[in-house]
């Protein structure tokens, strides 16, 4: 339930109550000397912590997607590769760059 801030015109005091929207509307209709005050809302941003990190299940799903599409940008960013695969890619890239240089 939300918190509402009210102002009592008779006592000139401000107070806060927790109630539903329908309760608040009926409360204001019954008590004409009370008016609702609008307050700034609290917004929480940039929260970090253990509960906001990816769990192991999600990491496994990302890994399976990356394995299925190894040449996609997602696959290159999220796939675990062995040292042999990394070295092979480096050699292939080196030779491809040499071949492109000769053809120009």
Backbone torsions as a table, in degrees:
resi	resn	phi	psi	omega
1	UNK	NA	143.4	-179.1
2	UNK	-80.7	158.8	174.9
3	UNK	-95.4	135.5	177.7
4	UNK	-120.1	139.6	177.1
5	UNK	-103.2	130.4	-178.2
6	UNK	-122.4	159.1	176.4
7	UNK	-126.4	126.2	177.8
8	UNK	-92.4	115.7	-177.0
9	UNK	-68.9	-29.6	-178.3
10	UNK	-73.0	-51.2	-177.4
11	UNK	-90.0	-8.3	-179.4
12	UNK	56.9	40.4	179.1
13	UNK	-121.3	148.9	178.8
14	UNK	-107.0	139.2	179.7
15	UNK	-146.2	162.0	-177.5
16	UNK	-121.5	136.8	179.0
17	UNK	-131.9	150.4	175.5
18	UNK	-105.0	122.2	179.9
19	UNK	-162.2	165.7	178.0
20	UNK	-75.2	169.6	180.0
21	UNK	-63.5	-44.5	-179.3
22	UNK	-65.0	-38.4	176.3
23	UNK	-63.9	-39.8	179.8
24	UNK	-64.3	-43.4	-179.7
25	UNK	-63.7	-44.4	179.2
26	UNK	-68.4	-35.4	177.8
27	UNK	-61.8	-43.8	-180.0
28	UNK	-69.2	-33.1	177.6
29	UNK	-68.3	-38.8	-179.0
30	UNK	-74.2	-33.9	-175.8
31	UNK	-113.3	91.1	-176.6
32	UNK	-70.9	-21.2	-179.5
33	UNK	-83.0	-1.7	178.5
34	UNK	-106.9	135.7	175.1
35	UNK	-130.1	150.8	-178.1
36	UNK	-81.1	139.4	175.1
37	UNK	-107.8	134.4	178.6
38	UNK	-87.9	128.2	-179.2
39	UNK	-115.8	155.6	174.9
40	UNK	-68.1	139.9	179.8
41	UNK	-85.8	154.6	176.8
42	UNK	-92.7	121.3	178.4
43	UNK	-113.9	126.7	179.4
44	UNK	-101.7	125.5	179.5
45	UNK	-134.0	153.7	177.5
46	UNK	70.1	36.7	-179.6
47	UNK	-80.8	133.6	176.2
48	UNK	-133.6	157.8	-179.9
49	UNK	162.1	-179.6	-177.3
50	UNK	-62.2	-39.5	-175.8
51	UNK	-72.1	-13.5	-178.0
52	UNK	-102.9	2.5	179.2
53	UNK	-87.7	160.4	177.6
54	UNK	-66.6	134.7	177.8
55	UNK	-83.7	170.8	-175.4
56	UNK	-64.0	-33.0	178.4
57	UNK	-61.7	-43.3	179.3
58	UNK	-67.6	-39.4	177.6
59	UNK	-62.4	-35.8	177.9
60	UNK	-67.2	-40.1	178.0
61	UNK	-63.6	-44.1	178.3
62	UNK	-62.1	-38.6	179.1
63	UNK	-64.1	-41.6	179.3
64	UNK	-65.8	-40.1	177.4
65	UNK	-63.5	-43.3	-179.8
66	UNK	-64.9	-38.0	177.6
67	UNK	-65.9	-35.4	179.8
68	UNK	-72.3	-27.0	-178.4
69	UNK	-130.8	69.7	-172.4
70	UNK	-67.1	-25.5	-176.5
71	UNK	-92.4	-5.1	178.3
72	UNK	-75.4	159.4	176.8
73	UNK	-58.4	-37.8	176.9
74	UNK	-63.7	-42.2	179.7
75	UNK	-64.1	-42.1	179.3
76	UNK	-66.4	-32.5	-177.2
77	UNK	-81.5	-29.3	-170.4
78	UNK	-116.3	-1.5	-177.0
79	UNK	-91.6	138.8	175.5
80	UNK	-86.2	125.8	180.0
81	UNK	-117.7	147.8	176.7
82	UNK	-81.4	167.0	-178.2
83	UNK	-64.1	-35.0	179.2
84	UNK	-64.3	-42.6	-179.8
85	UNK	-66.1	-38.8	179.0
86	UNK	-64.5	-46.6	-179.6
87	UNK	-64.4	-39.5	178.2
88	UNK	-62.2	-44.2	178.5
89	UNK	-61.5	-38.6	179.4
90	UNK	-64.9	-42.5	179.6
91	UNK	-66.0	-44.1	179.5
92	UNK	-61.5	-44.1	179.3
93	UNK	-61.9	-42.3	179.6
94	UNK	-59.8	-45.5	-179.2
95	UNK	-71.5	-34.5	177.1
96	UNK	-65.2	-40.4	178.4
97	UNK	-64.6	-38.9	177.4
98	UNK	-64.5	-43.4	-179.5
99	UNK	-64.3	-39.5	179.1
100	UNK	-65.7	-35.7	179.8
101	UNK	-66.1	-37.4	-179.1
102	UNK	-72.8	-31.6	-176.9
103	UNK	-77.0	-15.9	-176.7
104	UNK	-84.4	NA	NA
